[in-house]
């Protein structure tokens, strides 16, 4: 569309960089070295470089939620 209308088109390669806000933990993606705008959610300007995906948190046996509530092995015995 731009080429048909005579606009100049330049192709570049860029790297995505992933950051999260240090106060509210909202994640953003930027193409520059560092984010230039403040956080949209809390308007803080402190960013932490993070991986593309969040780490999967492995739950231990005692941290799992039970559907029926607290289970007791020997009740009224």
One Martini backbone bead per residue (centre of mass of N, CA, C, O) as a GRO file, in nm:
protein
   77
    1UNK     BB    1   0.060   0.062  -0.023
    2UNK     BB    2   0.301   0.256   0.008
    3UNK     BB    3   0.429   0.199  -0.268
    4UNK     BB    4   0.185   0.289  -0.443
    5UNK     BB    5   0.193   0.594  -0.305
    6UNK     BB    6   0.523   0.669  -0.268
    7UNK     BB    7   0.648   0.572  -0.023
    8UNK     BB    8   0.900   0.528   0.194
    9UNK     BB    9   1.078   0.212   0.235
   10UNK     BB   10   1.225   0.059   0.525
   11UNK     BB   11   1.436  -0.203   0.626
   12UNK     BB   12   1.470  -0.356   0.950
   13UNK     BB   13   1.649  -0.473   1.226
   14UNK     BB   14   1.535  -0.609   1.543
   15UNK     BB   15   1.529  -0.614   1.899
   16UNK     BB   16   1.382  -0.758   2.157
   17UNK     BB   17   1.294  -0.621   2.477
   18UNK     BB   18   1.255  -0.716   2.823
   19UNK     BB   19   1.042  -0.568   3.074
   20UNK     BB   20   0.994  -0.463   3.422
   21UNK     BB   21   0.841  -0.333   3.676
   22UNK     BB   22   0.953  -0.280   4.003
   23UNK     BB   23   0.663  -0.221   4.141
   24UNK     BB   24   0.418  -0.376   3.947
   25UNK     BB   25   0.520  -0.595   3.717
   26UNK     BB   26   0.497  -0.483   3.439
   27UNK     BB   27   0.512  -0.576   3.104
   28UNK     BB   28   0.750  -0.504   2.833
   29UNK     BB   29   0.824  -0.401   2.491
   30UNK     BB   30   1.132  -0.325   2.319
   31UNK     BB   31   1.361  -0.183   2.058
   32UNK     BB   32   1.538  -0.059   2.247
   33UNK     BB   33   1.752  -0.052   2.506
   34UNK     BB   34   1.544   0.134   2.664
   35UNK     BB   35   1.299   0.263   2.826
   36UNK     BB   36   1.134   0.591   2.784
   37UNK     BB   37   0.878   0.529   2.934
   38UNK     BB   38   0.659   0.510   3.159
   39UNK     BB   39   0.448   0.350   3.337
   40UNK     BB   40   0.105   0.296   3.285
   41UNK     BB   41   0.015   0.204   3.578
   42UNK     BB   42   0.243   0.375   3.790
   43UNK     BB   43   0.462   0.586   3.668
   44UNK     BB   44   0.726   0.450   3.663
   45UNK     BB   45   1.110   0.446   3.593
   46UNK     BB   46   1.169   0.132   3.676
   47UNK     BB   47   1.367  -0.115   3.519
   48UNK     BB   48   1.372  -0.473   3.444
   49UNK     BB   49   1.541  -0.724   3.315
   50UNK     BB   50   1.395  -0.992   3.124
   51UNK     BB   51   1.253  -1.251   3.013
   52UNK     BB   52   1.023  -1.356   2.791
   53UNK     BB   53   0.948  -1.558   3.012
   54UNK     BB   54   0.818  -1.681   3.274
   55UNK     BB   55   0.868  -1.849   3.544
   56UNK     BB   56   0.814  -2.157   3.663
   57UNK     BB   57   0.629  -2.253   3.934
   58UNK     BB   58   0.696  -2.486   4.176
   59UNK     BB   59   0.502  -2.693   4.359
   60UNK     BB   60   0.456  -2.812   4.651
   61UNK     BB   61   0.281  -3.030   4.836
   62UNK     BB   62   0.206  -2.808   5.068
   63UNK     BB   63   0.095  -2.582   4.836
   64UNK     BB   64  -0.148  -2.725   4.756
   65UNK     BB   65  -0.468  -2.713   4.662
   66UNK     BB   66  -0.774  -2.809   4.800
   67UNK     BB   67  -1.101  -2.881   4.732
   68UNK     BB   68  -1.194  -2.974   5.045
   69UNK     BB   69  -0.961  -2.872   5.194
   70UNK     BB   70  -0.864  -2.988   5.481
   71UNK     BB   71  -0.664  -3.268   5.544
   72UNK     BB   72  -0.719  -3.555   5.754
   73UNK     BB   73  -0.617  -3.864   5.850
   74UNK     BB   74  -0.684  -3.866   6.184
   75UNK     BB   75  -1.010  -3.863   6.280
   76UNK     BB   76  -1.130  -3.969   6.568
   77UNK     BB   77  -0.901  -4.203   6.695
   0.00000   0.00000   0.00000
